[in-house]
């Protein structure tokens, strides 16, 4: 036995002593039990599971030593702490270890959690954390309830029930959006799976319906407009579906419909490499993890193309994918790190990303400077037009979003030759008397994307003198631009796709430095194409084109 395994075994033996847990949690009632254990069809990350077996919890570039872990001092409220407290890591542990081997780690950590938080309501009892904890405790019960010690098992199940009662009164105190949905989903799962919990199911379903109605657009996207949270929504509802099937109970049509719509919206913001496009402070994440979720969630859906509420429209043809943000930023209460990204787009050719947004570190812990993280939320950090270096929606000193884009109009059409999208936003009307209109046309052979950015005069306010503008196309890492001899175009070479030719007219083209936040939340240097010019009160227009050379 390795030193790490021996240490973990010693922890289990120490924590699972019946007298200690019996004194702390004994109720004197008939022992509780689960009536069913759901099956999770989503495959966990084996590499992360191996790290846990070796005594390390890894999130992004942060590593937490498990042998030294004290849940009481860990607290909650940051990505690493919330990741441990929610027990979603059980999925990764199960991917790397047999039940017997994994239970040594799972029960040791569950025992530590019980000692730190099982007897008092504290920050670890936050409703969303309890919802997540119940979903994963029940689904991975073999990894935390295999102990022969009845005192430990009783302690864990009694605490789970106390957590469900806590949710019964406090689920609506969770933040609106994915947190509140998670809280209510956990309550429903507890009602379905814990002996005697059936009376709790109807209340849980009612609360979940309210949480979904206030957090999800009719097209399935979350009002936070955050792709990472959309991925969590699909996962939470898939785990809940598993609870219904395990308990042999009928799944309400409303939950099934919400889950299917959520998956379609998630598909809609996925690029050709299988990872997410970067919006609202997020990054691509890991393609393998997203693939496992989509394949294992138990549902099938086509990508949402015309997203009215969700706002991310999708153009695709023969391997070329374009995702456009054609909506105002999300409400601050739903997305505290919302971005001024309206009418930006990302583009990929097969698995090769070409045009990107800079992205952000969420949901990972980050060592990036605060001013850089704030800068990543600006219009300039997205592949769109910016007037006079002014965000299309203001980002205030306290980090919240201020005035700017309120209305976005979208006109979309398809024919035998191409897909067209025209979208207009009013974010520059108040400051400059200009509307930004972006037109995109993707040929049905996937070889050409034509675009135009118009600045159209509107309203009483007029520009006295000409003001500068820039249209930025941030390039994915590995895409190398070479400016053509006439200065009006560039050749984009990349390792994963044929060269693409870029042309523009009506302004000057240059190459500048840029950066991208990758799927682990780390900064990667790259470059950007920048079209620069000046616009007067009468407005202006710049046309541009990407064309694959073969």
C-alpha positions, 0 to 999 in steps of 0.5 A: 500500500502506498503512503498516500493510500495508507494515510487515506485509510487511517483517516477513514478508520479514524473518522468512521468510529461509530461512537463518535458519529453516533454521539453526534448524529444519532436520532434514535429512529429507524435507520434511514436508507436510500430507496434507489441509487441513480445511474450517472451516464456522464463519464467523469474525468479520469485524470482528475480522478487519478489525481484525487487517488493520489491526494490532490484536488485540481481545478484550473491551475490550483491544487488542493492537498487532500491529506491536509484538507480541513473542510471547516477552514476551507469555507465556501464562496470561491471556485476551489472551495465550492468545487470540494463542498459540492462533491461533484468530484465524485464523478471524476473519482468514479471514473478512475477507481473501483467502488472499493478503492474509490470509497476509501477516498470518498468516505474519508472526505465525506467523514471530514465534511460531516465533522466540519459541517454536519452539526451546524448550519454555516456557509457550507449549507448554502442552498445551491451547495446542498442541492449539488451535494444531494445530487452527487451524494445520491448518485454516487452513494456507493462511493460514500456509503459502502462503509460497514460502520452503521454509525457513519452511514446513519450520520451521512443519511441523517445529515442528507435529510437535514439538508433536504429540510433546510432546502425545503425552507431556504431553496428560494434564498439561493441566487436566481438562476442556476444556483436556485435551480440546483437547490430545488433539483436537489430537494426533488432528488432527496424526495424521490430517493430517500425513504419517506421523502415522497411528500417533499417531491410535489413542493420541490417540483413546484419550486423547480418550475418557478426557478426555471421560469425565472431563469430560462428563456423559452428557447432554453437558454439561461437569462444569465447568457453564460455558456458555462452555466448552461452546461451546468443546467444540462447536467443538473437536469440530467442528474435529476432525470436519473433520480426519477428513473431510478425511483421509477417515477414519471418525469414531469413533461415540464422538466423534460422539455426544459432539459431538451431546450437547455441542451439545444441552446448549449449545442448552439454555442459549441464550436467545431472543436467541441468546446464552448464559444467564449461569452460573459467572462467564460472560456472554451472549457474542455471539449472532452468534458462537454462531450461526455456531458452531451453524450451522457445526459440522456437527451438528443437535440439539434443546435439552437440556431435562431435564439431569440432570448438566449441571443446566440445565433448560429450559422453553419455550413459544411464544417464552418461554424459562426456564433454571434451575440445578437442580444443585449448583455444579461441583467446584472443580477443574473450575471455579475460579470456580464460583458459588452459583447453585443454583435461580436462573433466567433468562427471555426473551420472544422476543429480549427478556431479562427476568430475568437473573443478573448474570454475570461477565467470563469469558472476557474480560480485565477491569478490574473490581475483584477484590471485584466479580468475587467478588461476582458469584459470590454467591447475591445476584447470581443470580435466586433466594432467599437466606437471611440474606444467606448464600450457598447454597454458601460462597465461601471467602477463597481464592476456592474453593467451600466447604460448602453445596449437596450434594443437589438433587432435581428433579421435572418433568412436562409436560401439555396446559396447562403444564410444571412443575418442582419442585427442592429444595436443602439449602444452608441446612440446615446453617446454618438448618435450612431446605430451599429448594424452588422450584416453576415452572410455565410455561403452554403459551401462554408467557404466564405463569410461576408460581413459589413459593419455600418454606423448609421446616424440616429437621434438628435445627438450628432458627432461634431468632429469625426471620431475613431472606430476599430473593428477587431477580429481576435485570432485563435492561438496558432492562427498566423496572419500575413498582411497582403502587399496592398495593406487591405487583406491578410492570409490566415494560416493555421495548423488545423485548417486550409489558409483563409484569405481576409479582405476589407475595404473602406479603412486601414488594416493592421495586426496587433497583439491580443490574448485568449483565456484558454479552457483551463483559465490561463492566458495565451498570447495571440494576435488580432486583425484591426480595421481602423478609421474615423466616422463622422455624423453622417455615419460610415460602412466597412465591408469585409470578407473571409474566404477559404483558399481551398 
